[in-house]
């Protein structure tokens, strides 16, 4: 059963998706610039998690969006 998405929900999803994408890009950039191996790994893991969060939000929107 689909959940009904309101305009307010769409605005919140847009903000969350924008944030998650922005953070993923920033963390990847930090990883690319880092010389320290442990920091590089940490930034890559953080970027991956933010990309995953963005993908989950997109999937939710696709599954519950209108026609």
C-alpha positions in Angstrom: 0.0 0.0 0.0 1.3 3.4 -1.0 1.6 6.3 1.4 0.1 9.5 0.2 2.8 12.2 -0.2 1.7 15.7 0.4 3.3 18.9 -0.9 4.9 19.4 2.6 6.3 15.9 2.4 7.8 16.6 -1.1 9.4 19.8 0.2 11.0 17.9 3.1 12.1 15.0 0.8 13.7 17.5 -1.6 15.6 19.2 1.3 16.8 15.8 2.6 17.8 14.5 -0.8 19.7 17.8 -1.6 21.5 17.6 1.8 22.4 13.9 1.4 23.7 14.5 -2.2 25.6 17.6 -1.1 27.2 15.8 1.8 28.2 12.8 -0.3 29.9 15.0 -2.8 31.7 17.0 -0.1 32.9 13.8 1.7 34.1 12.4 -1.6 36.0 15.6 -2.3 37.6 15.5 1.2 38.6 11.9 0.5 40.2 12.9 -2.8 42.2 15.7 -1.2 43.3 13.8 1.9 46.8 12.5 2.2 46.2 10.5 5.4 45.1 7.0 4.5 42.8 6.6 7.6 41.1 9.9 6.9 40.7 9.1 3.2 39.0 5.8 4.2 36.7 7.5 6.7 35.7 10.2 4.2 34.9 7.5 1.6 32.8 5.6 4.0 30.9 8.7 5.0 30.4 9.6 1.3 29.1 6.1 0.6 26.6 6.3 3.5 25.3 9.6 2.3 24.9 8.3 -1.3 23.0 5.3 0.2 20.7 7.6 2.1 20.0 9.6 -1.0 19.2 6.4 -2.9 16.8 5.2 -0.2 15.0 8.6 -0.3 14.7 8.4 -4.1 13.4 4.9 -3.9 10.8 5.9 -1.4 9.7 8.7 -3.6 9.5 6.5 -6.6 7.5 3.9 -4.8 5.1 6.4 -3.1 4.9 9.1 -5.7 1.8 9.9 -7.7 1.0 8.6 -11.2 
